[in-house]
Amino acid sequence: MITIKKIICPVDFSGLSRKALQYANEFARLSSGKVFLVGVIENDPTITYSHGLETERAEAESKLTSLIDEENMAGIVADYVIYEGFAEECILDYAKRQEADIIIMGSHGRRGLKRMILGSVAEHVIRRAPCPVLVVKENEHEFIK
């Protein structure tokens, strides 16, 4: 029997990451598991932050707590963390630290030259994840309603 108790769900506050969060929420309900949210502030030295990383972190934390309330996830979300760095590295690090059973995340599907050079975050996570990864796509068959 497969036991899913620790579900990692990266959140970037897009519609697609909210959809992935709904999947994580449903998996948690069905398996009596817990969801661990990961927010990432991309710490890119080529970007000038208009109001600093501390403000970015505070805004992300505020958005995460609001999202938990909006999605009615009290009791389901066990924890959340906000990392600074490259999204795929942060997600993988948190999944390893939490000894995750599954990662549920959205895939925005970069196309063209950008994908060729950078790849996608989901693609990088899938290749190196310490556990199974469920990738939620924008235009897919809905399993939850």
N, CA, C and O atoms as CSV, one atom per row, in Angstrom:
chain,resi,resn,atom,element,x,y,z
A,1,MET,N,N,0.835,-1.176,0.000
A,1,MET,CA,C,0.000,0.000,0.000
A,1,MET,C,C,0.886,1.247,0.000
A,1,MET,O,O,1.887,1.313,0.712
A,2,ILE,N,N,0.506,2.209,-0.793
A,2,ILE,CA,C,1.248,3.462,-0.873
A,2,ILE,C,C,0.748,4.403,0.216
A,2,ILE,O,O,-0.455,4.618,0.363
A,3,THR,N,N,1.679,4.957,0.971
A,3,THR,CA,C,1.327,5.899,2.024
A,3,THR,C,C,1.828,7.281,1.634
A,3,THR,O,O,3.023,7.479,1.416
A,4,ILE,N,N,0.923,8.218,1.549
A,4,ILE,CA,C,1.284,9.596,1.211
A,4,ILE,C,C,0.948,10.464,2.412
A,4,ILE,O,O,-0.210,10.821,2.631
A,5,LYS,N,N,1.964,10.796,3.183
A,5,LYS,CA,C,1.760,11.596,4.391
A,5,LYS,C,C,2.348,12.994,4.274
A,5,LYS,O,O,1.832,13.941,4.868
A,6,LYS,N,N,3.434,13.125,3.504
A,6,LYS,CA,C,4.099,14.418,3.365
A,6,LYS,C,C,4.080,14.837,1.896
A,6,LYS,O,O,4.728,14.223,1.049
A,7,ILE,N,N,3.320,15.896,1.618
A,7,ILE,CA,C,3.128,16.379,0.250
A,7,ILE,C,C,3.775,17.759,0.135
A,7,ILE,O,O,3.399,18.693,0.844
A,8,ILE,N,N,4.739,17.873,-0.756
A,8,ILE,CA,C,5.387,19.166,-1.008
A,8,ILE,C,C,4.665,19.822,-2.176
A,8,ILE,O,O,4.432,19.195,-3.209
A,9,CYS,N,N,4.314,21.096,-1.998
A,9,CYS,CA,C,3.620,21.826,-3.061
A,9,CYS,C,C,4.259,23.208,-3.234
A,9,CYS,O,O,4.015,24.112,-2.435
A,10,PRO,N,N,5.074,23.369,-4.278
A,10,PRO,CA,C,5.640,24.688,-4.562
A,10,PRO,C,C,4.542,25.647,-5.010
A,10,PRO,O,O,3.645,25.266,-5.763
A,11,VAL,N,N,4.616,26.891,-4.544
A,11,VAL,CA,C,3.583,27.879,-4.857
A,11,VAL,C,C,4.234,29.159,-5.363
A,11,VAL,O,O,5.111,29.723,-4.709
A,12,ASP,N,N,3.794,29.611,-6.537
A,12,ASP,CA,C,4.259,30.909,-7.045
A,12,ASP,C,C,3.092,31.891,-7.192
A,12,ASP,O,O,3.247,32.967,-7.769
A,13,PHE,N,N,1.937,31.514,-6.670
A,13,PHE,CA,C,0.717,32.323,-6.622
A,13,PHE,C,C,0.049,32.503,-7.985
A,13,PHE,O,O,-0.858,33.324,-8.121
A,14,SER,N,N,0.479,31.757,-8.982
A,14,SER,CA,C,-0.187,31.780,-10.286
A,14,SER,C,C,-1.429,30.902,-10.202
A,14,SER,O,O,-1.598,30.137,-9.253
A,15,GLY,N,N,-2.287,31.019,-11.195
A,15,GLY,CA,C,-3.472,30.170,-11.258
A,15,GLY,C,C,-3.097,28.701,-11.308
A,15,GLY,O,O,-3.782,27.861,-10.725
A,16,LEU,N,N,-2.016,28.388,-12.000
A,16,LEU,CA,C,-1.595,27.001,-12.135
A,16,LEU,C,C,-1.058,26.436,-10.819
A,16,LEU,O,O,-1.295,25.269,-10.509
A,17,SER,N,N,-0.343,27.243,-10.051
A,17,SER,CA,C,0.136,26.718,-8.761
A,17,SER,C,C,-1.029,26.578,-7.787
A,17,SER,O,O,-0.996,25.717,-6.908
A,18,ARG,N,N,-2.056,27.410,-7.933
A,18,ARG,CA,C,-3.261,27.241,-7.110
A,18,ARG,C,C,-3.971,25.930,-7.470
A,18,ARG,O,O,-4.510,25.241,-6.603
A,19,LYS,N,N,-3.960,25.603,-8.763
A,19,LYS,CA,C,-4.567,24.347,-9.207
A,19,LYS,C,C,-3.792,23.162,-8.629
A,19,LYS,O,O,-4.394,22.185,-8.184
A,20,ALA,N,N,-2.462,23.246,-8.634
A,20,ALA,CA,C,-1.635,22.188,-8.043
A,20,ALA,C,C,-1.917,22.080,-6.549
A,20,ALA,O,O,-1.933,20.980,-5.995
A,21,LEU,N,N,-2.138,23.211,-5.901
A,21,LEU,CA,C,-2.448,23.221,-4.475
A,21,LEU,C,C,-3.785,22.529,-4.197
A,21,LEU,O,O,-3.938,21.864,-3.173
A,22,GLN,N,N,-4.740,22.682,-5.097
A,22,GLN,CA,C,-6.016,21.974,-4.936
A,22,GLN,C,C,-5.805,20.464,-4.998
A,22,GLN,O,O,-6.422,19.714,-4.241
A,23,TYR,N,N,-4.927,20.019,-5.907
A,23,TYR,CA,C,-4.592,18.596,-5.983
A,23,TYR,C,C,-3.932,18.143,-4.683
A,23,TYR,O,O,-4.293,17.106,-4.127
A,24,ALA,N,N,-2.963,18.922,-4.200
A,24,ALA,CA,C,-2.266,18.576,-2.966
A,24,ALA,C,C,-3.250,18.496,-1.806
A,24,ALA,O,O,-3.180,17.588,-0.978
A,25,ASN,N,N,-4.157,19.445,-1.760
A,25,ASN,CA,C,-5.181,19.495,-0.726
A,25,ASN,C,C,-6.030,18.220,-0.757
A,25,ASN,O,O,-6.302,17.621,0.283
A,26,GLU,N,N,-6.437,17.819,-1.944
A,26,GLU,CA,C,-7.284,16.622,-2.086
A,26,GLU,C,C,-6.510,15.357,-1.722
A,26,GLU,O,O,-7.045,14.484,-1.039
A,27,PHE,N,N,-5.262,15.249,-2.169
A,27,PHE,CA,C,-4.431,14.102,-1.793
A,27,PHE,C,C,-4.305,14.026,-0.279
A,27,PHE,O,O,-4.399,12.944,0.301
A,28,ALA,N,N,-4.090,15.178,0.367
A,28,ALA,CA,C,-3.943,15.215,1.823
A,28,ALA,C,C,-5.222,14.755,2.511
A,28,ALA,O,O,-5.174,13.994,3.478
A,29,ARG,N,N,-6.350,15.210,2.017
A,29,ARG,CA,C,-7.631,14.792,2.611
A,29,ARG,C,C,-7.838,13.283,2.488
A,29,ARG,O,O,-8.256,12.624,3.440
A,30,LEU,N,N,-7.540,12.751,1.312
A,30,LEU,CA,C,-7.764,11.324,1.056
A,30,LEU,C,C,-6.820,10.427,1.843
A,30,LEU,O,O,-7.182,9.306,2.199
A,31,SER,N,N,-5.619,10.911,2.116
A,31,SER,CA,C,-4.616,10.059,2.764
A,31,SER,C,C,-4.298,10.472,4.197
A,31,SER,O,O,-3.389,9.928,4.825
A,32,SER,N,N,-5.059,11.438,4.706
A,32,SER,CA,C,-4.783,11.990,6.039
A,32,SER,C,C,-3.346,12.502,6.136
A,32,SER,O,O,-2.692,12.394,7.173
A,33,GLY,N,N,-2.880,13.065,5.017
A,33,GLY,CA,C,-1.523,13.592,4.953
A,33,GLY,C,C,-1.476,15.076,5.265
A,33,GLY,O,O,-2.485,15.689,5.614
A,34,LYS,N,N,-0.302,15.629,5.134
A,34,LYS,CA,C,-0.073,17.049,5.372
A,34,LYS,C,C,0.610,17.661,4.162
A,34,LYS,O,O,1.400,17.011,3.476
A,35,VAL,N,N,0.290,18.922,3.917
A,35,VAL,CA,C,0.874,19.661,2.804
A,35,VAL,C,C,1.933,20.610,3.347
A,35,VAL,O,O,1.721,21.298,4.345
A,36,PHE,N,N,3.067,20.632,2.678
A,36,PHE,CA,C,4.167,21.532,3.013
A,36,PHE,C,C,4.368,22.456,1.809
A,36,PHE,O,O,4.770,22.006,0.736
A,37,LEU,N,N,4.088,23.740,1.992
A,37,LEU,CA,C,4.183,24.708,0.907
A,37,LEU,C,C,5.594,25.273,0.794
A,37,LEU,O,O,6.270,25.499,1.798
A,38,VAL,N,N,6.026,25.495,-0.445
A,38,VAL,CA,C,7.340,26.082,-0.699
A,38,VAL,C,C,7.156,27.313,-1.571
A,38,VAL,O,O,6.651,27.222,-2.690
A,39,GLY,N,N,7.566,28.451,-1.059
A,39,GLY,CA,C,7.614,29.677,-1.847
A,39,GLY,C,C,9.066,30.004,-2.112
A,39,GLY,O,O,9.917,29.795,-1.248
A,40,VAL,N,N,9.365,30.517,-3.304
A,40,VAL,CA,C,10.749,30.828,-3.650
A,40,VAL,C,C,10.839,32.249,-4.174
A,40,VAL,O,O,10.109,32.653,-5.079
A,41,ILE,N,N,11.750,32.987,-3.580
A,41,ILE,CA,C,12.103,34.306,-4.103
A,41,ILE,C,C,13.360,34.087,-4.923
A,41,ILE,O,O,14.424,33.778,-4.386
A,42,GLU,N,N,13.223,34.253,-6.231
A,42,GLU,CA,C,14.370,34.038,-7.110
A,42,GLU,C,C,15.424,35.084,-6.792
A,42,GLU,O,O,15.210,36.277,-7.009
A,43,ASN,N,N,16.547,34.643,-6.284
A,43,ASN,CA,C,17.636,35.530,-5.909
A,43,ASN,C,C,18.586,35.662,-7.095
A,43,ASN,O,O,19.655,35.052,-7.127
A,44,ASP,N,N,18.178,36.457,-8.050
A,44,ASP,CA,C,18.920,36.630,-9.289
A,44,ASP,C,C,19.733,37.922,-9.208
A,44,ASP,O,O,19.153,39.001,-9.085
A,45,PRO,N,N,21.068,37.834,-9.275
A,45,PRO,CA,C,21.898,39.028,-9.143
A,45,PRO,C,C,21.709,40.034,-10.272
A,45,PRO,O,O,22.116,41.189,-10.139
A,46,THR,N,N,21.100,39.617,-11.382
A,46,THR,CA,C,20.881,40.553,-12.485
A,46,THR,C,C,19.621,41.387,-12.300
A,46,THR,O,O,19.376,42.326,-13.058
A,47,ILE,N,N,18.814,41.043,-11.282
A,47,ILE,CA,C,17.578,41.774,-11.026
A,47,ILE,C,C,17.804,42.758,-9.885
A,47,ILE,O,O,18.371,42.409,-8.849
A,48,THR,N,N,17.360,43.969,-10.088
A,48,THR,CA,C,17.408,44.954,-9.018
A,48,THR,C,C,16.055,44.950,-8.331
A,48,THR,O,O,15.035,45.240,-8.955
A,49,TYR,N,N,16.047,44.622,-7.050
A,49,TYR,CA,C,14.806,44.565,-6.302
A,49,TYR,C,C,14.434,45.971,-5.866
A,49,TYR,O,O,15.221,46.664,-5.221
A,50,SER,N,N,13.233,46.380,-6.222
A,50,SER,CA,C,12.804,47.742,-5.944
A,50,SER,C,C,12.662,48.028,-4.467
A,50,SER,O,O,12.852,49.170,-4.048
A,51,HIS,N,N,12.336,47.040,-3.670
A,51,HIS,CA,C,12.164,47.286,-2.250
A,51,HIS,C,C,12.830,46.222,-1.382
A,51,HIS,O,O,12.421,46.012,-0.240
A,52,GLY,N,N,13.841,45.558,-1.905
A,52,GLY,CA,C,14.662,44.661,-1.110
A,52,GLY,C,C,14.089,43.280,-0.890
A,52,GLY,O,O,12.880,43.065,-0.978
A,53,LEU,N,N,14.982,42.348,-0.601
A,53,LEU,CA,C,14.588,40.953,-0.405
A,53,LEU,C,C,13.775,40.746,0.863
A,53,LEU,O,O,12.910,39.872,0.905
A,54,GLU,N,N,14.040,41.537,1.897
A,54,GLU,CA,C,13.271,41.390,3.138
A,54,GLU,C,C,11.797,41.704,2.903
A,54,GLU,O,O,10.918,41.015,3.421
A,55,THR,N,N,11.533,42.744,2.120
A,55,THR,CA,C,10.154,43.091,1.794
A,55,THR,C,C,9.528,42.011,0.922
A,55,THR,O,O,8.366,41.649,1.109
A,56,GLU,N,N,10.308,41.495,-0.039
A,56,GLU,CA,C,9.830,40.400,-0.896
A,56,GLU,C,C,9.444,39.192,-0.041
A,56,GLU,O,O,8.408,38.566,-0.269
A,57,ARG,N,N,10.278,38.873,0.934
A,57,ARG,CA,C,10.024,37.741,1.829
A,57,ARG,C,C,8.745,37.971,2.646
A,57,ARG,O,O,7.921,37.066,2.780
A,58,ALA,N,N,8.585,39.171,3.186
A,58,ALA,CA,C,7.394,39.488,3.986
A,58,ALA,C,C,6.132,39.406,3.136
A,58,ALA,O,O,5.105,38.901,3.590
A,59,GLU,N,N,6.208,39.904,1.894
A,59,GLU,CA,C,5.060,39.840,0.988
A,59,GLU,C,C,4.715,38.388,0.649
A,59,GLU,O,O,3.543,38.012,0.623
A,60,ALA,N,N,5.737,37.581,0.390
A,60,ALA,CA,C,5.502,36.169,0.062
A,60,ALA,C,C,4.874,35.447,1.250
A,60,ALA,O,O,3.964,34.637,1.076
A,61,GLU,N,N,5.354,35.736,2.446
A,61,GLU,CA,C,4.792,35.096,3.638
A,61,GLU,C,C,3.331,35.491,3.837
A,61,GLU,O,O,2.495,34.656,4.182
A,62,SER,N,N,3.035,36.765,3.617
A,62,SER,CA,C,1.661,37.246,3.737
A,62,SER,C,C,0.758,36.563,2.704
A,62,SER,O,O,-0.364,36.165,3.018
A,63,LYS,N,N,1.256,36.433,1.477
A,63,LYS,CA,C,0.480,35.775,0.420
A,63,LYS,C,C,0.245,34.299,0.745
A,63,LYS,O,O,-0.843,33.773,0.509
A,64,LEU,N,N,1.264,33.638,1.283
A,64,LEU,CA,C,1.122,32.219,1.633
A,64,LEU,C,C,0.074,32.014,2.722
A,64,LEU,O,O,-0.764,31.119,2.615
A,65,THR,N,N,0.118,32.830,3.759
A,65,THR,CA,C,-0.865,32.668,4.831
A,65,THR,C,C,-2.275,32.986,4.338
A,65,THR,O,O,-3.238,32.334,4.741
A,66,SER,N,N,-2.396,33.989,3.464
A,66,SER,CA,C,-3.708,34.302,2.880
A,66,SER,C,C,-4.213,33.156,2.014
A,66,SER,O,O,-5.399,32.826,2.033
A,67,LEU,N,N,-3.303,32.554,1.255
A,67,LEU,CA,C,-3.666,31.442,0.383
A,67,LEU,C,C,-4.162,30.253,1.203
A,67,LEU,O,O,-5.135,29.599,0.828
A,68,ILE,N,N,-3.505,29.980,2.304
A,68,ILE,CA,C,-3.930,28.885,3.185
A,68,ILE,C,C,-5.357,29.143,3.683
A,68,ILE,O,O,-6.184,28.232,3.716
A,69,ASP,N,N,-5.634,30.383,4.068
A,69,ASP,CA,C,-6.984,30.741,4.529
A,69,ASP,C,C,-8.003,30.637,3.398
A,69,ASP,O,O,-9.079,30.068,3.577
A,70,GLU,N,N,-7.658,31.193,2.221
A,70,GLU,CA,C,-8.572,31.194,1.074
A,70,GLU,C,C,-8.939,29.782,0.641
A,70,GLU,O,O,-10.097,29.502,0.328
A,71,GLU,N,N,-7.955,28.900,0.624
A,71,GLU,CA,C,-8.183,27.530,0.158
A,71,GLU,C,C,-8.749,26.642,1.262
A,71,GLU,O,O,-8.945,25.443,1.064
A,72,ASN,N,N,-9.012,27.237,2.430
A,72,ASN,CA,C,-9.581,26.504,3.558
A,72,ASN,C,C,-8.736,25.279,3.900
A,72,ASN,O,O,-9.236,24.156,3.963
A,73,MET,N,N,-7.449,25.522,4.118
A,73,MET,CA,C,-6.513,24.428,4.345
A,73,MET,C,C,-6.034,24.349,5.786
A,73,MET,O,O,-5.020,23.708,6.061
A,74,ALA,N,N,-6.731,24.978,6.694
A,74,ALA,CA,C,-6.359,24.878,8.104
A,74,ALA,C,C,-6.395,23.422,8.516
A,74,ALA,O,O,-7.380,22.725,8.274
A,75,GLY,N,N,-5.334,22.967,9.132
A,75,GLY,CA,C,-5.254,21.572,9.545
A,75,GLY,C,C,-4.656,20.673,8.489
A,75,GLY,O,O,-4.227,19.560,8.795
A,76,ILE,N,N,-4.618,21.131,7.254
A,76,ILE,CA,C,-4.022,20.332,6.183
A,76,ILE,C,C,-2.591,20.798,5.915
A,76,ILE,O,O,-1.693,19.985,5.695
A,77,VAL,N,N,-2.392,22.113,5.935
A,77,VAL,CA,C,-1.042,22.628,5.736
A,77,VAL,C,C,-0.273,22.480,7.045
A,77,VAL,O,O,-0.631,23.065,8.067
A,78,ALA,N,N,0.779,21.693,6.987
A,78,ALA,CA,C,1.583,21.447,8.179
A,78,ALA,C,C,2.604,22.552,8.374
A,78,ALA,O,O,2.914,22.934,9.502
A,79,ASP,N,N,3.121,23.061,7.272
A,79,ASP,CA,C,4.182,24.050,7.371
A,79,ASP,C,C,4.354,24.727,6.013
A,79,ASP,O,O,3.872,24.247,4.987
A,80,TYR,N,N,5.048,25.844,6.046
A,80,TYR,CA,C,5.458,26.480,4.803
A,80,TYR,C,C,6.823,27.092,5.024
A,80,TYR,O,O,7.226,27.387,6.149
A,81,VAL,N,N,7.522,27.276,3.917
A,81,VAL,CA,C,8.853,27.853,3.974
A,81,VAL,C,C,9.020,28.779,2.787
A,81,VAL,O,O,8.436,28.564,1.724
A,82,ILE,N,N,9.821,29.806,2.980
A,82,ILE,CA,C,10.152,30.709,1.883
A,82,ILE,C,C,11.665,30.680,1.723
A,82,ILE,O,O,12.414,31.026,2.637
A,83,TYR,N,N,12.092,30.261,0.545
A,83,TYR,CA,C,13.507,30.182,0.224
A,83,TYR,C,C,13.898,31.365,-0.656
A,83,TYR,O,O,13.050,32.009,-1.274
A,84,GLU,N,N,15.182,31.632,-0.697
A,84,GLU,CA,C,15.761,32.560,-1.664
A,84,GLU,C,C,16.743,31.764,-2.495
A,84,GLU,O,O,17.617,31.095,-1.944
A,85,GLY,N,N,16.616,31.823,-3.810
A,85,GLY,CA,C,17.528,31.081,-4.672
A,85,GLY,C,C,16.847,30.637,-5.942
A,85,GLY,O,O,15.871,31.243,-6.385
A,86,PHE,N,N,17.364,29.577,-6.525
A,86,PHE,CA,C,16.792,29.022,-7.746
A,86,PHE,C,C,15.685,28.054,-7.359
A,86,PHE,O,O,15.874,27.191,-6.502
A,87,ALA,N,N,14.540,28.201,-7.990
A,87,ALA,CA,C,13.341,27.459,-7.595
A,87,ALA,C,C,13.566,25.958,-7.513
A,87,ALA,O,O,13.209,25.336,-6.513
A,88,GLU,N,N,14.150,25.369,-8.543
A,88,GLU,CA,C,14.289,23.905,-8.533
A,88,GLU,C,C,15.189,23.430,-7.396
A,88,GLU,O,O,14.905,22.404,-6.778
A,89,GLU,N,N,16.263,24.152,-7.111
A,89,GLU,CA,C,17.161,23.762,-6.016
A,89,GLU,C,C,16.456,23.860,-4.660
A,89,GLU,O,O,16.613,22.995,-3.798
A,90,CYS,N,N,15.682,24.924,-4.494
A,90,CYS,CA,C,14.964,25.132,-3.230
A,90,CYS,C,C,13.906,24.057,-3.010
A,90,CYS,O,O,13.766,23.533,-1.905
A,91,ILE,N,N,13.163,23.732,-4.067
A,91,ILE,CA,C,12.120,22.704,-3.973
A,91,ILE,C,C,12.741,21.352,-3.629
A,91,ILE,O,O,12.247,20.644,-2.752
A,92,LEU,N,N,13.815,20.999,-4.316
A,92,LEU,CA,C,14.481,19.721,-4.069
A,92,LEU,C,C,15.056,19.653,-2.654
A,92,LEU,O,O,14.958,18.620,-1.991
A,93,ASP,N,N,15.651,20.743,-2.196
A,93,ASP,CA,C,16.210,20.776,-0.848
A,93,ASP,C,C,15.121,20.559,0.195
A,93,ASP,O,O,15.294,19.776,1.129
A,94,TYR,N,N,14.004,21.254,0.033
A,94,TYR,CA,C,12.919,21.132,1.012
A,94,TYR,C,C,12.310,19.731,0.991
A,94,TYR,O,O,11.986,19.177,2.041
A,95,ALA,N,N,12.154,19.160,-0.204
A,95,ALA,CA,C,11.604,17.798,-0.310
A,95,ALA,C,C,12.509,16.796,0.400
A,95,ALA,O,O,12.021,15.883,1.066
A,96,LYS,N,N,13.815,16.961,0.261
A,96,LYS,CA,C,14.758,16.060,0.941
A,96,LYS,C,C,14.699,16.261,2.444
A,96,LYS,O,O,14.671,15.288,3.197
A,97,ARG,N,N,14.679,17.508,2.890
A,97,ARG,CA,C,14.648,17.794,4.333
A,97,ARG,C,C,13.380,17.242,4.994
A,97,ARG,O,O,13.420,16.754,6.124
A,98,GLN,N,N,12.268,17.325,4.282
A,98,GLN,CA,C,10.992,16.860,4.836
A,98,GLN,C,C,10.766,15.369,4.616
A,98,GLN,O,O,9.799,14.803,5.126
A,99,GLU,N,N,11.653,14.733,3.858
A,99,GLU,CA,C,11.475,13.324,3.488
A,99,GLU,C,C,10.094,13.133,2.857
A,99,GLU,O,O,9.296,12.300,3.287
A,100,ALA,N,N,9.850,13.932,1.829
A,100,ALA,CA,C,8.548,13.987,1.153
A,100,ALA,C,C,8.181,12.653,0.515
A,100,ALA,O,O,9.039,11.902,0.051
A,101,ASP,N,N,6.875,12.385,0.509
A,101,ASP,CA,C,6.342,11.209,-0.180
A,101,ASP,C,C,6.003,11.528,-1.632
A,101,ASP,O,O,6.048,10.649,-2.493
A,102,ILE,N,N,5.661,12.798,-1.904
A,102,ILE,CA,C,5.313,13.223,-3.259
A,102,ILE,C,C,5.452,14.746,-3.355
A,102,ILE,O,O,5.258,15.470,-2.378
A,103,ILE,N,N,5.789,15.201,-4.549
A,103,ILE,CA,C,5.789,16.635,-4.862
A,103,ILE,C,C,4.676,16.839,-5.874
A,103,ILE,O,O,4.615,16.140,-6.885
A,104,ILE,N,N,3.800,17.790,-5.605
A,104,ILE,CA,C,2.732,18.119,-6.548
A,104,ILE,C,C,2.945,19.569,-6.961
A,104,ILE,O,O,2.908,20.476,-6.129
A,105,MET,N,N,3.169,19.776,-8.264
A,105,MET,CA,C,3.497,21.121,-8.729
A,105,MET,C,C,2.940,21.385,-10.117
A,105,MET,O,O,2.641,20.458,-10.870
A,106,GLY,N,N,2.806,22.648,-10.440
A,106,GLY,CA,C,2.357,23.046,-11.763
A,106,GLY,C,C,3.528,23.152,-12.723
A,106,GLY,O,O,4.679,23.283,-12.309
A,107,SER,N,N,3.219,23.095,-14.006
A,107,SER,CA,C,4.229,23.289,-15.039
A,107,SER,C,C,3.716,24.342,-16.010
A,107,SER,O,O,2.693,24.162,-16.672
A,108,HIS,N,N,4.448,25.434,-16.075
A,108,HIS,CA,C,4.034,26.527,-16.956
A,108,HIS,C,C,4.384,26.251,-18.409
A,108,HIS,O,O,3.831,26.878,-19.311
A,109,GLY,N,N,5.287,25.328,-18.638
A,109,GLY,CA,C,5.602,24.929,-20.008
A,109,GLY,C,C,6.301,26.003,-20.815
A,109,GLY,O,O,5.739,26.527,-21.777
A,110,ARG,N,N,7.529,26.335,-20.427
A,110,ARG,CA,C,8.317,27.257,-21.256
A,110,ARG,C,C,8.450,26.666,-22.632
A,110,ARG,O,O,8.491,25.447,-22.797
A,111,ARG,N,N,8.517,27.533,-23.623
A,111,ARG,CA,C,8.633,27.075,-24.999
A,111,ARG,C,C,9.805,27.768,-25.681
A,111,ARG,O,O,10.321,28.779,-25.204
A,112,GLY,N,N,10.202,27.205,-26.789
A,112,GLY,CA,C,11.198,27.835,-27.641
A,112,GLY,C,C,12.581,27.921,-27.024
A,112,GLY,O,O,13.013,27.032,-26.290
A,113,LEU,N,N,13.267,29.014,-27.339
A,113,LEU,CA,C,14.655,29.207,-26.939
A,113,LEU,C,C,14.821,29.230,-25.423
A,113,LEU,O,O,15.784,28.674,-24.895
A,114,LYS,N,N,13.892,29.867,-24.726
A,114,LYS,CA,C,13.974,29.949,-23.267
A,114,LYS,C,C,13.994,28.551,-22.653
A,114,LYS,O,O,14.762,28.297,-21.725
A,115,ARG,N,N,13.157,27.640,-23.161
A,115,ARG,CA,C,13.121,26.277,-22.627
A,115,ARG,C,C,14.395,25.530,-22.982
A,115,ARG,O,O,14.932,24.776,-22.170
A,116,MET,N,N,14.883,25.748,-24.224
A,116,MET,CA,C,16.100,25.068,-24.644
A,116,MET,C,C,17.280,25.445,-23.742
A,116,MET,O,O,18.093,24.594,-23.380
A,117,ILE,N,N,17.360,26.717,-23.388
A,117,ILE,CA,C,18.477,27.192,-22.575
A,117,ILE,C,C,18.271,26.873,-21.100
A,117,ILE,O,O,19.183,26.369,-20.445
A,118,LEU,N,N,17.095,27.158,-20.574
A,118,LEU,CA,C,16.851,27.053,-19.140
A,118,LEU,C,C,16.184,25.759,-18.704
A,118,LEU,O,O,16.365,25.318,-17.569
A,119,GLY,N,N,15.415,25.149,-19.597
A,119,GLY,CA,C,14.595,24.010,-19.183
A,119,GLY,C,C,13.455,24.536,-18.338
A,119,GLY,O,O,13.298,25.748,-18.194
A,120,SER,N,N,12.673,23.659,-17.788
A,120,SER,CA,C,11.602,24.119,-16.916
A,120,SER,C,C,11.914,23.688,-15.495
A,120,SER,O,O,12.638,22.717,-15.272
A,121,VAL,N,N,11.364,24.413,-14.543
A,121,VAL,CA,C,11.561,24.062,-13.141
A,121,VAL,C,C,11.035,22.651,-12.899
A,121,VAL,O,O,11.700,21.837,-12.257
A,122,ALA,N,N,9.841,22.365,-13.413
A,122,ALA,CA,C,9.252,21.032,-13.226
A,122,ALA,C,C,10.162,19.944,-13.796
A,122,ALA,O,O,10.349,18.896,-13.178
A,123,GLU,N,N,10.715,20.194,-14.957
A,123,GLU,CA,C,11.603,19.218,-15.596
A,123,GLU,C,C,12.825,18.935,-14.711
A,123,GLU,O,O,13.206,17.779,-14.527
A,124,HIS,N,N,13.429,19.983,-14.172
A,124,HIS,CA,C,14.588,19.812,-13.290
A,124,HIS,C,C,14.207,19.049,-12.019
A,124,HIS,O,O,14.953,18.185,-11.559
A,125,VAL,N,N,13.048,19.374,-11.459
A,125,VAL,CA,C,12.605,18.700,-10.235
A,125,VAL,C,C,12.340,17.228,-10.516
A,125,VAL,O,O,12.759,16.369,-9.740
A,126,ILE,N,N,11.657,16.926,-11.602
A,126,ILE,CA,C,11.356,15.532,-11.956
A,126,ILE,C,C,12.636,14.708,-12.062
A,126,ILE,O,O,12.699,13.583,-11.565
A,127,ARG,N,N,13.640,15.262,-12.702
A,127,ARG,CA,C,14.888,14.515,-12.926
A,127,ARG,C,C,15.634,14.191,-11.639
A,127,ARG,O,O,16.303,13.161,-11.553
A,128,ARG,N,N,15.525,15.065,-10.635
A,128,ARG,CA,C,16.369,14.896,-9.446
A,128,ARG,C,C,15.602,14.683,-8.142
A,128,ARG,O,O,16.209,14.612,-7.073
A,129,ALA,N,N,14.305,14.583,-8.219
A,129,ALA,CA,C,13.491,14.477,-7.005
A,129,ALA,C,C,13.749,13.177,-6.255
A,129,ALA,O,O,13.995,12.136,-6.863
A,130,PRO,N,N,13.690,13.248,-4.925
A,130,PRO,CA,C,13.877,12.047,-4.108
A,130,PRO,C,C,12.590,11.231,-3.946
A,130,PRO,O,O,12.558,10.239,-3.218
A,131,CYS,N,N,11.524,11.669,-4.643
A,131,CYS,CA,C,10.217,11.019,-4.511
A,131,CYS,C,C,9.446,11.224,-5.820
A,131,CYS,O,O,9.916,11.950,-6.695
A,132,PRO,N,N,8.279,10.600,-5.969
A,132,PRO,CA,C,7.472,10.836,-7.166
A,132,PRO,C,C,7.037,12.299,-7.267
A,132,PRO,O,O,6.912,13.004,-6.265
A,133,VAL,N,N,6.812,12.731,-8.510
A,133,VAL,CA,C,6.371,14.107,-8.781
A,133,VAL,C,C,5.119,14.051,-9.642
A,133,VAL,O,O,5.106,13.409,-10.692
A,134,LEU,N,N,4.071,14.724,-9.196
A,134,LEU,CA,C,2.852,14.862,-9.985
A,134,LEU,C,C,2.864,16.272,-10.557
A,134,LEU,O,O,2.863,17.254,-9.815
A,135,VAL,N,N,2.876,16.362,-11.885
A,135,VAL,CA,C,2.900,17.660,-12.550
A,135,VAL,C,C,1.503,17.981,-13.057
A,135,VAL,O,O,0.922,17.226,-13.836
A,136,VAL,N,N,0.980,19.100,-12.609
A,136,VAL,CA,C,-0.348,19.561,-13.003
A,136,VAL,C,C,-0.173,20.553,-14.148
A,136,VAL,O,O,0.582,21.519,-14.042
A,137,LYS,N,N,-0.882,20.298,-15.237
A,137,LYS,CA,C,-0.793,21.171,-16.404
A,137,LYS,C,C,-2.050,22.015,-16.506
A,137,LYS,O,O,-3.094,21.697,-15.937
A,138,GLU,N,N,-1.914,23.093,-17.245
A,138,GLU,CA,C,-3.018,24.040,-17.363
A,138,GLU,C,C,-4.250,23.448,-18.042
A,138,GLU,O,O,-5.359,23.539,-17.514
A,139,ASN,N,N,-4.058,22.852,-19.192
A,139,ASN,CA,C,-5.196,22.350,-19.974
A,139,ASN,C,C,-5.214,20.832,-19.959
A,139,ASN,O,O,-4.913,20.182,-20.960
A,140,GLU,N,N,-5.566,20.284,-18.820
A,140,GLU,CA,C,-5.602,18.839,-18.707
A,140,GLU,C,C,-6.976,18.395,-18.232
A,140,GLU,O,O,-7.810,19.214,-17.846
A,141,HIS,N,N,-7.191,17.133,-18.265
A,141,HIS,CA,C,-8.421,16.548,-17.734
A,141,HIS,C,C,-8.481,16.817,-16.242
A,141,HIS,O,O,-7.512,16.562,-15.527
A,142,GLU,N,N,-9.587,17.320,-15.771
A,142,GLU,CA,C,-9.758,17.627,-14.346
A,142,GLU,C,C,-10.099,16.348,-13.590
A,142,GLU,O,O,-11.025,15.626,-13.961
A,143,PHE,N,N,-9.357,16.079,-12.546
A,143,PHE,CA,C,-9.640,14.929,-11.691
A,143,PHE,C,C,-10.392,15.342,-10.433
A,143,PHE,O,O,-11.099,14.541,-9.821
A,144,ILE,N,N,-10.227,16.599,-10.063
A,144,ILE,CA,C,-10.932,17.088,-8.871
A,144,ILE,C,C,-11.854,18.207,-9.273
A,144,ILE,O,O,-11.581,18.937,-10.225
A,145,LYS,N,N,-12.920,18.342,-8.567
A,145,LYS,CA,C,-13.905,19.374,-8.901
A,145,LYS,C,C,-14.141,20.255,-7.710
A,145,LYS,O,O,-14.939,21.190,-7.782
